[in-house]
Amino acid sequence: MTVINEDKNNKFPKFPEPYWRDDLQFPSFPTLEENIAVDVGIVGAGITGITTAYLLSQAGVKVALLDAGVILNGTTGHTTAKVTAQHGLIYDELIEHFGEEKAKQYFEANDKAKEFIIDTVTSLNINCEFEEQDAYIYTNSEQELNKLEKEARAYEKLGIPGSLVKSMPLQIPMKNAVVMSKQAQFHPLKYLVPLVEEIKNAGGLIFENTTAVNVEEEDHPKIITRNGHHITCKYVVSCSHFPFYDGMGFYFARMHAERSYVVAVKSNQPYPGGMYLSSESPTRSVRSTPFGNESLLLLGGDGHKTGQGVNTIKHYEALAQFGKDVLGLTDIRYRWSAQDLYTLDKVPYVGPITSSKENILVATGYRKWGMTNSTAAAMMLKELVIDGKHQNENVFTPSRFKADPSIKEMVVQNTDVAVELVKGKLKNVHKFPEDVKVGEGSHVKVDGKKVGAYRDEEGKLYCVDTTCTHMGCEVEWNAGERTWDCPCHGSRFSIEGDVIEGPADQPLKKLEVDG
């Protein structure tokens, strides 16, 4: 159980920790210490990588799955775990940009992913708190009502089970809502640990604390690890959230990173069921999960671009205030945040990393809807390896470029990058190392230069060069997670400068500073 550290006004966990990892035993795996050869090398042991490895190993393919840290501790371990094809107000937009046929393919791919999860839970007899739930998008804004009406019409056109409704089981203020029936929720890590065991039983290899840094492109490409070893394989599959290898796909220019937040609040009141999401910003998400003999309400939202915006602890406070004001809840047991990637047209990139590299595959850009998108991606990746194609290539292929909305979005994103780059370089710094308090992180001035400094609970000062090793932007302090985050492309670094999130693949330079 998480130790609760109280702030002045409320019970509030001092350190971020996802509920999903609490009191669970995870298998451990060795670091890769030799060169090996397999059929498929998979980088990233979250839900995409594990599901892909599971599907391929069950088909008799020899796989190696590796992760830079430990399995199931990335985005998958920080989700709200909604198993749904309701991905915000997306279907009217998909029809407008791609047409009804491709919009229906997007829905069907995610709906089949949901059904795969149901079948897997049943066939492997997995106890993962799986529950069928209806999913609602609601609004309190007059301006959003028209969007909900259009989305309901899109459901009708595409044959999606759902409709516009005037009320919801959860009694919170709302003007209207669109419901998608018979969706689901589960405990994501309890679901995935049995899949890991199945991979092992089928002869799959799993390596932890093994960072992939490059790919040598040959007929049989090699995954190169930071410690100098390599994996030779027929296919390389990048499931590492942000692709660990770009391969001239320029993914950093075709995606942007956003962070969102969750507080888990204890409730002694019966929960009426359902999963809920507001359509307006800042978003508010509500779902319940079992918590002993009671339940926790997971309150999520308040997303923003990584490295940008207010002090990140304010986002947790905003969600806590929502729980108090709207639901009457104050006993916060956990808090955590997650980072996810948005593509230019909001549809994930799944397939060959570029059109000319058919044996280097990628899956990324889930836009915070990773449970079904990731499973759908794994199913497509398995088809690409086994059959050389999958039926939804024209929707999900990374090589696509839809002029509307991609050109507009690319201009917006790269203008934002330029603004952040200049702003970071011109930012004035008035603090010095000795001014940094315990538990505080800040830019400080050392010999006339900008430095990032953090002082831990024991008073030790950690200093890093704040120039992001990806493309030279200035990282910003993230007080909520105690990390250094890049506002340009979403790279994140620990207090010691180690890479937590790409696209950066090199750490920030550590500095020895008195203070």
Salt bridges, closest charged atoms under 4 A:
ASP39 OD1 - LYS234 NZ 3.63
GLU93 OE1 - LYS346 NZ 3.21
ASP111 OD1 - LYS114 NZ 3.45
GLU115 OE2 - LYS114 NZ 3.55
GLU129 OE2 - LYS190 NZ 2.78
GLU142 OE2 - LYS175 NZ 3.62
GLU144 OE2 - LYS147 NZ 3.34
GLU197 OE1 - LYS200 NZ 3.50
GLU217 OE2 - LYS357 NZ 3.05
GLU258 OE2 - HIS256 NE2 3.05
GLU258 OE1 - LYS368 NZ 3.32
GLU294 OE1 - LYS266 NZ 3.21
ASP302 OD1 - ARG284 NH1 2.90
ASP302 OD2 - HIS315 ND1 2.63
GLU317 OE1 - LYS314 NZ 3.83
ASP331 OD1 - ARG333 NE 3.38
ASP340 OD1 - HIS241 NE2 3.53
ASP345 OD2 - ARG400 NE 2.77
ASP404 OD2 - HIS97 ND1 3.72
ASP416 OD2 - LYS305 NZ 3.33
GLU420 OE2 - LYS423 NZ 3.26
GLU440 OE2 - LYS431 NZ 2.23
GLU457 OE1 - LYS14 NZ 3.50
GLU457 OE2 - ARG482 NH1 3.29
GLU474 OE2 - LYS425 NZ 2.78
GLU476 OE1 - LYS427 NZ 3.14
ASP485 OD1 - ARG492 NE 3.17
GLU496 OE1 - LYS510 NZ 3.88
GLU501 OE1 - HIS241 ND1 2.82
